Amino acid sequence: MRIDHLNMTVTDLAASISWYSDLFGFAVVERGVLEDGRPWAIIRAEDALLAMYEYSEREFLDGDLLASRKIHGLNHFGLTIEEPDVWLAKVKSMGVKIEYGGVVKWPNSRAWYVQDPSGWEIEVVSWDGGGISFDKAE
């Protein structure tokens, strides 16, 4: 089993599509307009699908603000990259800020945290050894 897609609202659909395309290689595979006139799109990079709906007037609540209001929410989602040096060059050329002071080393991976144009936090993961792996639990 795997997660099929993430459904998310964004402040500017065109800007979001461009950002995900430039930074991660996503491409539009489907798009339309809701009955109320709001545009939506599904973008894809390999097996990762993101469904985006434009709601420009909504306030974004990050994980800290949700916690302060005692509201559950999504803290971030993760995307795997295969070539960290190539991705980091894109980050630099696009002027994307890496959060938390840079790379975070986990037991079996390295991660960088960035925010998309709407404020969604993304953990960008490079797994040690090139694939998802965990040390054996004892």
QUIBELLIN-V740497 format. One line per field, one symbol per residue. burial: + if it has 9 or more other C-alpha atoms within 8 Angstrom, else -. A space follows every 10 residues. Layout:
burial = ???
This chain:
burial = ---------+ +++--++-++ +++--+++-- +-+----+++ +++++---++ +++++----- -++--++--- ---------- +-----+--+ +------+-- --+----+++ ++++++++-+ ++++++++-- --------
